[in-house]
């Protein structure tokens, strides 16, 4: 799509949308958002870029092949499931640690569900982006 | 080591749960009958494995054969020791599959492949009937455990379903044990290597059907139907196979047909519930396993050393292969039923049994005598024609086979001899408990070589006399039989006709169903859905309590009207871009509805998915060529499509409404709401469900997304064939 306006706007949009997608991913556990939604937003950002600049540029922006991204995501989700098994708990049980916890405040909660959610995010981004790039390149 | 325990009447059991909700337990039970079979399977299996290691020593796929033999042995052992009907069926099918691989071992040979497929289809088809029969039987008896079915209090033979169950189970047993008219696969399966034939087609697998009959006789036997079907099918198989066996010039085929004959004999005797008949069947089973396996291995040796199995070309081998010759003679004499071999005892018992069953019709006695006379003739042929008279017509110079290849048959032949001289060796510990299981009552067995001068002995003398005549006149017999046989249809022809009809039907349905047109597929799927779900609703009647429905939310109402308009646009529009955008409107409308009712996460997801969907669909559709002329269904098609889609819409709407009107069980929702923050440290329940409570579901969904993406990429990378040719 050879549109100067779209191309210019897309450069601003992409960065903002990617940031927003990370924000959605991060806050998902407590407020609307999460890995799936975040991944979709990120994929939308990449597609906007791809529509404006073409699939080659999109590949360069991604750096990693989308298929690899999908596999990394799946692997992270599985690893998040296996980690609790090492401590003798069931597959996919949440393991948590609390950074800076006080008596009244639980502090920053980090756990395996976050790893799992990031995995979901990567699978969705990689999957949608991969489909789009291939369609652009092959059709 | 547990043989004395089992033979004294107690059964060893091993039980573990498998699918408890369906009543399927992995239960195994070793009683007298199972013990006899297990011993046959493992001992003969061992000998065959030793033999084939040497037989195939220079074959590149020797390892594969050994592995398959072991797998087969395992399946057979499972089959005979299974106590649950479903477990029995699973092992039954495993033997079918492993035998398919074994018969087709020489997979570069088209004939071997064809025979393997035939054996698979015939026995597998019977297996399906068997499964149905076993399930019905279990329903009738109220238990899936064989040991309980056999002792069932319910009079199974008086149930209304009894004939159906019996015929289904017999279909399974008859196909497996090569009974007329399903016998044709067994001689064809001789495409298998000799050790495989020795193991599968003489000693074990083909006796699986017999095993089933023996096992179920206490439960299903004793009725007129059982008696007439088994004795008549057995007798027909027996006579037919013995006549065809005489026709053969290939020794291995000759043996195969005598195996069919032996199986017919066993079936015939199992038809009766007399003690002597059961005893005859059990003893003959052992006798046959000993001599037939030995003979197959001997023929393997002959084939290996001379390169031929044709009777006219074989002769005078005793000078070059003396050990094989002695083994062949010993095994063949047992087959002919000469004293003092076990075969003699088996034959006397058979005559005694036949006389006992056939008080009025002498057909059974005549069939038994005739078949045994043929066996005498064939046994003499094998020994004298191959080893003593005539001379070899072959380029190869035969010499004796290595120890590993004669020790197995030798041991089997020796077993036939020693158990013949000292029958008490097996009478008490093997035959008695097995017979007791067949009869389901403890029975006392005493075997002896000499019965005194009685009717069976007279019949034996008659048998030998006829056998010698058959042997001397073999060539004339063969010419006569060939002349008759040419006029008769063979099982092979029926098989081929059925198979061709099946292929044609499959091709017909494939062409009708798999047109490659997406709209055609959708029409079929939607019509089926409409007929099944909508039909059910029509039959059952729909009653919806509309009083619980809240008034329509004004905002939601507006959105719904928009969505309805958009869907009309999708259906009517001729422009793709317009259709896609209208589809987007519908999707966004759904997202809005979610938002209005407070499901923010779902709304965001729906909105994102919808956006990406429109973009991706636009990328694809806008680059496709214009609709080809035949894609449009025409005016009649339009109306048909409209009817189907409106119908599906109404049905889905009704079902959804019905679901929404039922009072849902909120306990799970409450559990999530209460524990989301305390146990999973998250305030957003939707996300907590996704990544913690129901993370396994999500993992599955993510895997689906990944697979779908990979599939899309892979499909798009495939170039059409024509392009390849052009470039």
Boltz contact constraints between the chains, C-beta under 6 A:
constraints:
  - contact:
      token1: [A, 28]
      token2: [B, 687]
      max_distance: 6.0
  - contact:
      token1: [A, 29]
      token2: [B, 682]
      max_distance: 6.0
  - contact:
      token1: [A, 29]
      token2: [B, 684]
      max_distance: 6.0
  - contact:
      token1: [A, 29]
      token2: [B, 687]
      max_distance: 6.0
  - contact:
      token1: [A, 30]
      token2: [B, 682]
      max_distance: 6.0
  - contact:
      token1: [A, 30]
      token2: [B, 683]
      max_distance: 6.0
  - contact:
      token1: [A, 30]
      token2: [B, 684]
      max_distance: 6.0
  - contact:
      token1: [A, 31]
      token2: [B, 684]
      max_distance: 6.0
  - contact:
      token1: [A, 32]
      token2: [B, 600]
      max_distance: 6.0
  - contact:
      token1: [A, 32]
      token2: [B, 601]
      max_distance: 6.0
  - contact:
      token1: [A, 34]
      token2: [B, 687]
      max_distance: 6.0
  - contact:
      token1: [A, 37]
      token2: [B, 604]
      max_distance: 6.0
  - contact:
      token1: [A, 37]
      token2: [B, 605]
      max_distance: 6.0
  - contact:
      token1: [A, 40]
      token2: [B, 608]
      max_distance: 6.0
  - contact:
      token1: [A, 44]
      token2: [B, 612]
      max_distance: 6.0
  - contact:
      token1: [A, 47]
      token2: [B, 615]
      max_distance: 6.0
  - contact:
      token1: [A, 70]
      token2: [B, 706]
      max_distance: 6.0
  - contact:
      token1: [A, 70]
      token2: [B, 709]
      max_distance: 6.0
  - contact:
      token1: [A, 74]
      token2: [B, 706]
      max_distance: 6.0
  - contact:
      token1: [A, 77]
      token2: [B, 699]
      max_distance: 6.0
  - contact:
      token1: [A, 77]
      token2: [B, 702]
      max_distance: 6.0
  - contact:
      token1: [A, 92]
      token2: [B, 695]
      max_distance: 6.0
  - contact:
      token1: [A, 92]
      token2: [B, 696]
      max_distance: 6.0
  - contact:
      token1: [A, 94]
      token2: [B, 680]
      max_distance: 6.0
  - contact:
      token1: [A, 94]
      token2: [B, 692]
      max_distance: 6.0
  - contact:
      token1: [A, 96]
      token2: [B, 681]
      max_distance: 6.0
  - contact:
      token1: [A, 109]
      token2: [B, 681]
      max_distance: 6.0
  - contact:
      token1: [A, 113]
      token2: [B, 691]
      max_distance: 6.0
  - contact:
      token1: [A, 113]
      token2: [B, 692]
      max_distance: 6.0
  - contact:
      token1: [A, 116]
      token2: [B, 691]
      max_distance: 6.0
  - contact:
      token1: [A, 117]
      token2: [B, 691]
      max_distance: 6.0
  - contact:
      token1: [A, 120]
      token2: [B, 702]
      max_distance: 6.0
  - contact:
      token1: [A, 123]
      token2: [B, 702]
      max_distance: 6.0
  - contact:
      token1: [A, 123]
      token2: [B, 705]
      max_distance: 6.0
  - contact:
      token1: [A, 123]
      token2: [B, 706]
      max_distance: 6.0
  - contact:
      token1: [A, 127]
      token2: [B, 705]
      max_distance: 6.0
  - contact:
      token1: [A, 127]
      token2: [B, 709]
      max_distance: 6.0
  - contact:
      token1: [A, 128]
      token2: [B, 612]
      max_distance: 6.0
  - contact:
      token1: [A, 130]
      token2: [B, 709]
      max_distance: 6.0
  - contact:
      token1: [A, 130]
      token2: [B, 713]
      max_distance: 6.0
  - contact:
      token1: [A, 131]
      token2: [B, 709]
      max_distance: 6.0
  - contact:
      token1: [A, 131]
      token2: [B, 712]
      max_distance: 6.0
  - contact:
      token1: [A, 134]
      token2: [B, 713]
      max_distance: 6.0
  - contact:
      token1: [A, 134]
      token2: [B, 716]
      max_distance: 6.0
  - contact:
      token1: [A, 135]
      token2: [B, 619]
      max_distance: 6.0
  - contact:
      token1: [A, 138]
      token2: [B, 716]
      max_distance: 6.0
  - contact:
      token1: [A, 139]
      token2: [B, 623]
      max_distance: 6.0
